[in-house]
Amino acid sequence: MKRTRVGPLALAATGALVLALTAPAVDAARGTGIPTFEQFKASTVRDADGQYIVNGDEPVAGAGALRSYYEGMVGTATPKANPAGLVVNTVGGSDDVWPQARVGNLTYCVSNDFGARKNALVRAAARGTSLWENASTSIDFVRVRSADANCTTRNGAVVFSIEPTRSQAFIARAFFPSSPDARRNILVNPVSLLTTPDWSPGNILGHELGHTLGFRHEHTRPEAGICFENLSWRPLTDYDS
């Protein structure tokens, strides 16, 4: 897939977008002060669906999956030393990406439950999707307006939904292509999205939409020296500090 450089959208280490990356987790990544799993679990926020949120905006469903994530994060394996800024998520050693036919028709809805803020969310989503569509002609996000009135993960008319959440733990959180249908939504705190200084709503949603395409945070690379997440990724481009 041909790509052009997408600059700040390349899921770089942007401070407040990693709100849920707790201090104990950072210490674990650095190899000092490693918390027990129970301590890590207790310090990890959960969204309205009951999923644990790690890395600031990535959902993990259930305590079992959280334990697997924890063990991968604090394990003794050496992070990949590959200078080759985009990295793709992997599952079982394979890239976590959409089939070509699907990535060219990623349908979504924007929930009516955003109320008076819905139009602002629609504009932010349009801006965020355009960033990726402009980066590659293979990517096409398609809004299905008729699904907005029933914009949930149960609506088979769309691949994913954009829904509101009252959680104060994160601005927004997304999912990866490998996520089951019931987890394919972007949850957004609309107040935080529209009032966060320095980052525009469109760029924040662009960041989350990057996860829906399978991209990881750039700062999980060992070159970053901070915020190591886990080993389930493959580099696609040179590291971008």
C-alpha positions as CSV (number, residue, x, y, z in Angstrom):
1,M,0.0,0.0,0.0
2,K,1.5,3.3,-1.0
3,R,1.7,5.9,1.7
4,T,2.9,9.4,2.1
5,R,4.3,10.8,5.4
6,V,1.4,11.8,7.6
7,G,3.4,13.9,10.1
8,P,1.8,14.4,13.5
9,L,-0.9,11.9,12.7
10,A,1.6,9.1,12.7
11,L,0.5,8.1,16.2
12,A,3.5,9.8,17.8
13,A,4.1,10.0,21.6
14,T,1.6,12.8,22.4
15,G,1.3,13.3,26.1
16,A,-2.4,13.7,27.0
17,L,-3.5,11.0,24.6
18,V,-1.8,8.5,26.9
19,L,-3.8,9.5,30.0
20,A,-4.5,5.9,30.9
21,L,-0.9,4.8,30.7
22,T,-0.3,4.7,34.5
23,A,2.9,5.5,36.3
24,P,3.3,1.9,37.5
25,A,3.0,0.7,33.9
26,V,5.7,3.1,32.7
27,D,7.9,1.9,35.5
28,A,7.3,-1.7,34.4
29,A,8.3,-0.8,30.9
30,R,11.5,0.7,32.2
31,G,12.3,-2.4,34.2
32,T,12.0,-0.7,37.6
33,G,9.3,-0.8,40.2
34,I,7.3,-3.4,38.4
35,P,3.8,-3.6,39.8
36,T,2.0,-6.9,40.4
37,F,-0.8,-7.8,38.0
38,E,-3.4,-6.9,40.7
39,Q,-1.8,-3.5,41.1
40,F,-1.8,-2.9,37.4
41,K,-5.4,-4.1,37.1
42,A,-6.5,-1.8,39.9
43,S,-4.9,1.2,38.3
44,T,-6.3,0.6,34.8
45,V,-9.4,2.5,33.9
46,R,-12.5,0.9,32.3
47,D,-14.8,2.3,29.7
48,A,-18.6,2.2,29.6
49,D,-18.6,-1.2,28.0
50,G,-16.5,-2.6,30.9
51,Q,-13.3,-2.9,28.8
52,Y,-10.0,-2.0,30.2
53,I,-8.2,0.9,28.5
54,V,-4.5,0.6,28.0
55,N,-2.0,2.8,26.2
56,G,-4.4,5.7,26.6
57,D,-7.0,4.6,24.1
58,E,-6.8,0.9,23.3
59,P,-9.5,-1.4,24.7
60,V,-8.8,-4.8,26.2
61,A,-11.8,-7.0,26.9
62,G,-11.7,-8.9,30.2
63,A,-9.3,-9.7,33.0
64,G,-7.8,-12.6,31.1
65,A,-6.8,-10.4,28.1
66,L,-5.6,-7.8,30.5
67,R,-3.3,-10.3,32.1
68,S,-1.9,-11.4,28.7
69,Y,-1.3,-7.7,27.9
70,Y,0.4,-7.2,31.3
71,E,2.6,-10.3,30.9
72,G,3.6,-9.1,27.4
73,M,4.5,-5.7,28.7
74,V,6.6,-6.7,31.7
75,G,8.0,-9.9,30.3
76,T,11.7,-10.5,29.8
77,A,11.6,-10.5,26.0
78,T,13.8,-7.9,24.3
79,P,11.9,-5.3,22.2
80,K,12.6,-5.5,18.5
81,A,15.6,-3.5,17.6
82,N,14.6,-2.5,14.1
83,P,15.4,1.0,12.8
84,A,12.8,0.8,10.3
85,G,6.9,6.8,11.6
86,L,4.3,3.9,11.3
87,V,4.1,0.6,13.1
88,V,1.4,-2.0,12.6
89,N,-0.3,-4.1,15.2
90,T,0.3,-7.8,14.9
91,V,-1.7,-10.8,16.1
92,G,0.0,-14.2,16.3
93,G,2.9,-12.8,14.2
94,S,0.6,-11.5,11.4
95,D,-0.2,-7.9,10.5
96,D,-3.5,-6.8,12.0
97,V,-5.0,-5.1,9.0
98,W,-8.2,-5.2,6.9
99,P,-8.6,-7.1,3.7
100,Q,-8.2,-4.8,0.7
101,A,-11.9,-4.9,-0.2
102,R,-12.8,-3.8,3.3
103,V,-10.2,-1.1,3.8
104,G,-11.7,0.5,0.7
105,N,-15.1,0.6,2.2
106,L,-14.9,1.3,5.9
107,T,-18.5,2.3,6.8
108,Y,-19.3,4.2,10.0
109,C,-22.0,6.2,11.7
110,V,-22.0,9.1,14.2
111,S,-24.5,8.6,16.9
112,N,-27.5,10.9,17.4
113,D,-26.7,10.6,21.1
114,F,-24.1,13.3,20.8
115,G,-27.1,15.7,20.7
116,A,-26.2,19.3,20.2
117,R,-22.6,18.4,19.7
118,K,-23.3,15.9,16.9
119,N,-22.5,18.3,14.0
120,A,-19.2,19.1,15.5
121,L,-18.5,15.3,15.8
122,V,-19.5,14.8,12.2
123,R,-17.1,17.5,11.1
124,A,-14.3,16.1,13.3
125,A,-14.9,12.6,11.9
126,A,-14.8,13.9,8.3
127,R,-11.6,15.7,9.0
128,G,-10.0,12.7,10.6
129,T,-11.0,10.3,7.8
130,S,-9.8,12.7,5.1
131,L,-6.3,12.7,6.7
132,W,-6.0,9.0,6.0
133,E,-7.8,9.0,2.7
134,N,-5.4,11.7,1.5
135,A,-2.5,9.6,2.7
136,S,-3.5,6.6,0.6
137,T,-5.9,6.1,-2.3
138,S,-6.6,2.5,-1.0
139,I,-8.3,3.9,2.2
140,D,-11.9,5.0,2.0
141,F,-14.1,5.7,5.1
142,V,-17.8,6.0,4.2
143,R,-20.3,7.6,6.6
144,V,-23.8,5.9,6.5
145,R,-26.1,8.7,7.7
146,S,-29.1,6.4,7.9
147,A,-27.4,4.4,10.6
148,D,-26.9,7.4,12.9
149,A,-30.2,6.9,14.7
150,N,-29.1,3.4,15.7
151,C,-25.4,3.9,15.8
152,T,-24.1,1.0,17.9
153,T,-21.9,-2.0,17.4
154,R,-25.0,-4.1,16.8
155,N,-25.9,-2.2,13.6
156,G,-24.8,-4.4,10.7
157,A,-25.1,-1.6,8.2
158,V,-21.7,-0.2,9.4
159,V,-18.3,-1.6,10.2
160,F,-18.0,0.6,13.2
161,S,-19.8,3.3,15.2
162,I,-18.7,6.5,16.8
163,E,-20.5,6.9,20.1
164,P,-20.4,9.2,23.1
165,T,-19.1,8.2,26.6
166,R,-19.1,10.1,29.8
167,S,-15.8,8.6,30.9
168,Q,-13.2,11.2,32.1
169,A,-10.3,8.8,31.8
170,F,-9.7,9.4,28.1
171,I,-10.6,11.7,25.3
172,A,-11.4,8.9,22.9
173,R,-10.6,5.2,22.4
174,A,-10.7,3.0,19.3
175,F,-10.1,-0.6,18.3
176,F,-8.0,-2.7,16.0
177,P,-9.2,-4.6,12.8
178,S,-8.9,-7.8,14.8
179,S,-11.4,-6.7,17.4
180,P,-14.7,-8.6,17.3
181,D,-17.8,-6.9,15.9
182,A,-19.1,-6.1,19.4
183,R,-16.0,-4.0,20.2
184,R,-15.8,-2.1,17.0
185,N,-16.6,1.4,18.1
186,I,-14.8,4.6,18.8
187,L,-16.0,6.0,22.1
188,V,-15.6,9.8,22.5
189,N,-16.0,12.1,25.4
190,P,-17.4,15.0,23.3
191,V,-16.6,17.7,25.9
192,S,-13.0,16.7,26.1
193,L,-12.7,16.3,22.3
194,L,-14.0,19.8,21.6
195,T,-12.2,21.6,24.4
196,T,-8.7,20.0,24.5
197,P,-6.1,22.7,23.8
198,D,-3.4,22.2,21.2
199,W,-5.1,19.4,19.4
200,S,-8.0,19.9,17.0
201,P,-10.9,17.5,17.2
202,G,-10.2,16.3,13.7
203,N,-6.6,15.4,14.5
204,I,-7.6,13.6,17.6
205,L,-10.2,11.5,15.7
206,G,-7.6,11.0,13.0
207,H,-5.3,9.5,15.7
208,E,-8.0,7.1,16.8
209,L,-8.9,6.2,13.2
210,G,-5.3,5.2,12.7
211,H,-5.8,2.5,15.3
212,T,-8.9,1.3,13.4
213,L,-6.5,0.8,10.4
214,G,-4.2,-1.3,12.6
215,F,-1.5,1.3,13.4
216,R,0.1,1.5,16.8
217,H,1.6,4.3,18.9
218,E,5.0,5.3,17.5
219,H,6.4,5.5,21.1
220,T,6.3,1.7,21.6
221,R,9.5,1.4,19.7
222,P,12.7,0.9,21.8
223,E,14.2,4.0,20.1
224,A,11.7,6.1,22.0
225,G,13.1,5.1,25.4
226,I,9.7,5.7,27.1
227,C,6.2,4.3,27.1
228,F,7.0,0.8,25.8
229,E,3.7,-1.0,25.3
230,N,4.3,-4.5,24.1
231,L,6.0,-6.6,21.4
232,S,3.0,-7.1,19.1
233,W,4.0,-4.8,16.3
234,R,6.0,-4.6,13.0
235,P,7.7,-1.4,11.8
236,L,6.5,0.0,8.4
237,T,8.6,3.1,8.2
238,D,11.6,4.7,9.8
239,Y,11.2,5.8,13.4
240,D,9.7,9.3,13.8
241,S,10.6,10.9,17.1
